[in-house]
Every structure is written in structure tokens, then in C-alpha cells.
Amino acid sequence: MTLSPATKSAIVEAAAHGGPKAAMLDALKLVQQAEGWVSDADLAEAAATLGVTPAEIDSLATFYSQIFRQPVGETVILLCDGLSCYLCGGDAVRDAVMQKLGIGFGETTPDGKFTLINICCIGGCDRAPAALVGPDRKLVGPLTPDDLAALIGGAP
Amino acid sequence: MSELPLTGRARADRSPHSLAEWQRFGGYQALPQALQRHSPAAIVAMVEAAGLRGRGGAGFLAGTKWRLMREGAAKSGPGARYLCVNGDETEPGSFKDRLLMEALPHQLIEGAAIAAYAVGATEVIILVRDEYRAGAAALTRAIAEAEAAGLLGRDILGSGFDLTMRVHASAGRYIVGEESALIAAIEGERPVPRHRPPYPAVSGLWGRPTTVNNVETLSAVPSIIEHGADWYLGLSRTEEGGTKLYGVSGCVARPQLIEAPMGTSARELIELAGGIRDGRALLAFQPGGGATGFLEAAELDVPMDFAHLKQAGSSLGTGALIVLDDRACPVAAIGRHARFYARESCGLCTPCRDGLPWVSKLLDALEAGQGQRGDIELLQMHVDLAGPSGRSFCDLMAGAMTPLKSGLQRFGEIFAAHLEGACPVGRA
């Protein structure tokens, strides 16, 4: 049993709108908010809290791209690889970020600080090339390979 | 361009207004007018007469959609009816709804409340994509303010009309923006498209009559109620009413959102965005986002509305104008789109699930100069079998094939050159 009583009661509360099934995504987001990602054990506990099967809730967890079924770093960087970002030099920014962090898309730095994910389109075409960074999904851009500080702060 | 009903009151820094500020700027004038002076049927007629077309891409007349909902709901008998607001803006190149939700939440709430009154809905669910957390937060705060002021909730302004409103935050998937998938998402089902009929107007959310409208569509509604259908029609340069929030991006000097009369040309919009970047020439543009066909310099003066762009062989889509200059390789550009659509296929049907990764790989290979004889024919086969006139369960595959279809037609020589390992226009 790993979920906090607060998380569990928030999950129960979420079911008030449309019942347990409609609350499954809320439950996954609450778990992720508390734990950073959704482990098998947490998923099973969330399912038990709602009275649905783990398979039902996992069918959503594996569908939505922003539900993480494996651990992610402290800061998640969602780098846009859509056409508008590409046309504004997105590939050079991507290469520079990957080189600086030493990881590819879908990977986490060994120190657990950053996870890099490709995404399109983040609706930041007026600030292309753009990325969403951190728990608030803050929009940053236009990025150049030289101003990575905005993206990854004090990374090595 | 003096009349900007959608964005005229947005702050430069895009921070949302408090309810008190919004009311000082003239907000929430239309809702009391609607509830106290007009019947729901009269509102529907007014919006139909204003020529407001759905801004999510399909361009169906919003008033007609509402009328069909009322007719469908009449057959369903008493019980709940729903209005779902589509804030799952994920189409490549589209970034207009972000501004409307983040900076102008009360405008959207007022429009949604009027729409709910018109169609007889008692609950509004605003589905916002996960990546727009600032928008979801602004809307949640604004809904609470409106409830506290009696602009939402029970017996709104003494009219006897009850309405609740809430935000459903999604978790990232393009397909959630498809009308029937959006309904499934709110119900907690795996968000894949559903077969129609029955249409949502008859059987939508929880099997009840439901209307789904785009954020921009609803944000235009308060101004129509306040100033009338003729005024709204008069804002446009064509027969399709109002203004449009165009997003200009790609190879322009200053990518930006521009609210302009419906029917403004791509030439004017590109000029307003500072012209083609670095003094280059135009190669092509997509007028309405990732799923729309390419146009070229000869079509720069086509009025950007649904009818004229269709006639020109493309579509208005979301009004997201993506500009390619003469150094931007169309094979690479189409490849970026193909990769996106392949990644975002929900996997429900085979043409999309298997076809799109195949197309994406073929385009990647061509871009890298590693294409093989027959690749272009294979791409054309996908267009023919699963393209705009083909068969797949929803429109995702057809939309994904649209830029490829027009790319093969318009830039056949560039594709052929890639087969020989050379890119005549690309940066590489």
C-alpha cells in the first residue's frame, strides 16, 4: 500500500461526477501528481479504490501519452517536433539538447534530473522552436541551441 | 480591421482578467440578453443567420448543429443534455485556442453558457488538452468566479435556467479532439472514435443528446448575441460570417496569431506576420494546419474561408497557416506530419495503424536520400487506398494523407530528385 490517504480520498471524490469509470483518468493523474509516475502497484491500488479492474485503468494509462508508466526525471522536457518548430530550426535545438543531456527521446538522465520526450504540436508555433518544461508545462521558446539554459537550467 | 470580437480585449501579456475586470470591459452583457430577451430557438436562428461556421476544422454551421441537437433531443424525451467544449487543440500548426482559453476564459464561458441555453444543455464539460495547463487553470478559476456571481449554477439571473460547468483535463492524445472520441474520453472509455450514426445530437455523452463545439466557435457567440447576426456577417469579407483567428507560423519573420476578417488572403496574413523570413521566396503553404493540402504562390490571394479554399483544392481547417520558404523541403515537411500522425493513430483500424508508420518510414528514407525504386508508387498507393477519398474509420488517416497527396501532385519533381539522393531545395 503506497498511495497516501489524501490521494485516495481525492480519487474517491473524482468519481462523484460520472462514476468510477469516468474517474479513472483523474485517478491516474492524481497518482502521477503524487508519485511522479504510475507504477503497477499504484495502478492496482487506484483501481481497487475506484472498484474497477487494473486492466480497465491500464487501458487508459497506456493510451494517453502524458501518463508515465515508467519513472521519469524531476523535470520532464516535452520538445515539440512538429512542422512549424522544424521550419524554425527545431532539429538543431533537439540535437543540442540531446548532446547536452546525453540522452535521446524517451530517456532519462542517469542522475534522474531530466526526461526528454518528443511531442507535437504543443500549440506554441508562434514561439517555435518551443518546448514545455516541468510540472506546470511552462511554454519556452523560441529556443536556439545556444540558449539551452532556459530549457535545462543548471544541467551539467 | 477595427472590430476584433475574439481577441480585442486580450491583454498583451495574455494574463486572464478577473470577473470584475472582465465586466468592466463589457463582459457578460450577452448572457443576460440571451436569457431575458430571447428564446433558445431565437438564439439558434441568430447564430445560424450570422453564418458562424465551426472553427474546429469541419466548418459546419454552428447554428445548424444546434438546431439538429434540439431536434435530436426532442426525440429523446426528457433528461440530461450536454454541451462539450473541444479544447483539445492538437492539430499541427494550430495554436489559436490556447490564447482563447488562457487569456480570455470568461469570453468562452459566456459563449458556452449561451450555447447551452440554446441547445437545452444543463451541463457543460470543457475538455482541455494536458499541455494547456495554464488554460485549464484559467478556466477553472473563471468558472468558480462566475458561479459565485450567479452567472452559472441554479436559476441563472432569475431566468430559471440551471447550468453547471467544469473542466476535464485530458492527458495527451490527438484523437481526443475527434468529436466521438472526445465523448468517450469524458466517459472514461478508451478515447477512440465511435461509429456514427447515432450522431451525438441523438446519443452522445452517457447516451444522451450532446453538442460538441470548438473553443473559438463558442468564443464568438457573445458578440453575435450582443450586436446581432448582420453585424457579425458584416465583419467578414465573404459569405461566411465574422472574423477568424488565423495562426501564421513556419518561415515568416514574426510567427503570430492574427484575428482578421474571414476571407483575408494568405498574402495579407503573411505580410502581417512580417513577410517570408530572411527575404526568401515562398515555396508553398498549408492554409489550415497539418491535415490540409499545399497551395503555392498562385493561390496567395484566395480568400481564406471554407468555401474558397475548398474550391482552390485545400481547406481552411483550423486556419493555421504554415509557410514553407524556398529552402524548406516538402519531402521533409510531409515527413514531419506523417511521423506525427503515425504516432497519434489510436490503432483502431488497420489502414491508419499499419499504413501511417509505413508512410513515415518511406518519407524518412526519401528525405535521407535512401529511397528505393517504387517508393513513390507505394506512397501514392497509400494516398489512393486510405487518402481523402479512401476508407478508414475516422478522418485521421484521410487528414494525414492530404498533405502527401497534394505534395506528390505539386512537388513530384522534388520527390523524384530525392529518389536520386538529391534534395533540390532542402537545407541539407
Interface residues (C-beta under 8 A of the other chain):
Chain A: H17 G18 G19 P20 K21 A22 A23 M24 L25 L28 K29 S59 L60 F63 Y64 S65 Q66 I67 L78 D81 G82 L83 S84 Y86 L87 C88 I119 C120 C121 I122 G123 G124 C125 D126 R127 A128 L132 D136 R137
Chain B: E89 T90 E91 P92 G93 S94 F95 D97 R98 R129 D130 E131 Y132 R133 A134 R166 A169 S170 A171 G172 R173 A185 I186 E187 G188 E189 R190 P191 W206 G247 S249 G250 C251 P255 Q256 L257 G290 A320 I322 V323 L324 A328 A332 A333 R336 H337 R339 F340 R343 C346
